[in-house]
């Protein structure tokens, strides 16, 4: 499988919003991916009803290591996780502290000793 095929597969598995659909005031915030020449935003990172980005997503993006691409963050957020019995993106709203703690553990470089 090529890198492009992996990217396409991950992006196809996520509900996306257009720029017009993201909450007012959230432009330029959150993960954004170009799909078919247009910016698309994973829906799970917003509370669309309340018109804001989930604060835990702000925390995750602030902690995102330099060597982690946005696609890598998306992949981590969308794959099943033992701590939650689901993907972290499905637990963002209900278990934000737990998702953030799991992300912090994930980004810690391995130590050998």
C-alpha positions as CSV (number, residue, x, y, z in Angstrom):
1,X,0.0,0.0,0.0
2,X,1.4,3.4,-0.9
3,X,1.5,6.4,1.4
4,X,-1.2,8.1,-0.7
5,X,-3.4,5.0,-0.4
6,X,-3.0,5.0,3.3
7,X,-3.7,8.7,3.5
8,X,-6.8,8.3,1.4
9,X,-8.0,5.4,3.4
10,X,-7.6,7.3,6.7
11,X,-9.3,10.4,5.4
12,X,-12.2,8.4,3.9
13,X,-13.0,6.9,7.3
14,X,-13.6,10.2,9.0
15,X,-16.7,12.4,8.8
16,X,-15.5,15.8,7.4
17,X,-16.9,19.3,7.4
18,X,-16.3,22.0,4.7
19,X,-15.1,25.4,5.6
20,X,-18.6,26.7,5.5
21,X,-19.8,23.9,7.9
22,X,-17.3,24.4,10.7
23,X,-18.5,26.6,13.6
24,X,-18.1,30.3,13.2
25,X,-15.0,31.5,14.9
26,X,-13.2,28.2,14.3
27,X,-11.7,29.0,11.0
28,X,-8.0,28.2,11.0
29,X,-8.4,26.0,14.1
30,X,-8.0,22.2,14.2
31,X,-6.9,19.6,11.9
32,X,-7.4,20.4,8.2
33,X,-6.8,18.3,5.2
34,X,-7.0,19.0,1.5
35,X,-9.3,16.6,-0.3
36,X,-10.0,17.0,-4.0
37,X,-8.5,20.5,-3.8
38,X,-10.7,21.7,-0.9
39,X,-10.1,22.1,2.8
40,X,-11.9,19.5,5.0
41,X,-12.0,19.4,8.8
42,X,-12.7,16.3,10.8
43,X,-16.1,16.8,12.5
44,X,-15.2,15.1,15.7
45,X,-12.9,18.0,16.8
46,X,-15.8,20.4,17.0
47,X,-18.9,20.8,19.1
48,X,-21.0,22.0,16.2
49,X,-24.1,22.5,18.3
50,X,-22.3,24.8,20.7
51,X,-20.3,26.4,17.9
52,X,-16.8,25.7,19.2
53,X,-13.8,23.4,18.9
54,X,-13.4,20.9,21.7
55,X,-10.8,22.3,24.2
56,X,-9.1,18.9,24.4
57,X,-8.3,19.2,20.6
58,X,-6.6,22.5,21.3
59,X,-4.5,20.8,24.0
60,X,-3.6,17.9,21.7
61,X,-2.6,20.2,18.8
62,X,-0.5,22.3,21.2
63,X,1.3,19.1,22.3
64,X,1.7,17.7,18.8
65,X,5.4,16.9,18.4
66,X,7.2,18.5,15.5
67,X,7.9,15.1,14.0
68,X,4.1,14.2,14.0
69,X,2.2,15.2,10.9
70,X,-1.5,16.1,11.1
71,X,-2.2,12.8,9.4
72,X,-0.4,10.9,12.1
73,X,-2.4,12.7,14.8
74,X,-5.6,11.9,12.9
75,X,-4.6,8.3,12.6
76,X,-4.0,8.1,16.3
77,X,-7.3,9.7,17.1
78,X,-9.2,7.4,14.8
79,X,-7.7,4.0,15.6
80,X,-9.2,1.8,18.4
81,X,-7.5,2.4,21.8
82,X,-7.5,0.0,24.7
83,X,-8.1,2.7,27.3
84,X,-11.5,3.6,25.8
85,X,-12.7,0.6,24.0
86,X,-13.2,2.8,21.0
87,X,-11.1,5.4,19.0
88,X,-10.0,8.4,21.0
89,X,-12.0,10.7,18.7
90,X,-15.2,8.9,19.9
91,X,-14.2,9.7,23.5
92,X,-13.1,13.3,23.1
93,X,-16.3,14.9,24.4
94,X,-17.0,12.5,27.3
95,X,-13.5,11.7,28.4
96,X,-11.3,14.6,27.5
97,X,-8.8,14.3,30.3
98,X,-8.3,10.6,29.7
99,X,-7.8,11.2,25.9
100,X,-5.3,13.9,26.6
101,X,-3.4,11.6,29.1
102,X,-3.3,8.8,26.5
103,X,-2.0,11.2,23.9
104,X,0.7,12.4,26.3
105,X,1.8,8.8,26.9
106,X,1.8,8.2,23.1
107,X,4.1,11.1,22.3
108,X,6.7,10.4,24.9
109,X,9.9,9.3,23.1
110,X,10.9,5.7,24.0
111,X,13.7,5.5,26.6
112,X,16.1,2.6,26.9
113,X,18.2,1.9,29.9
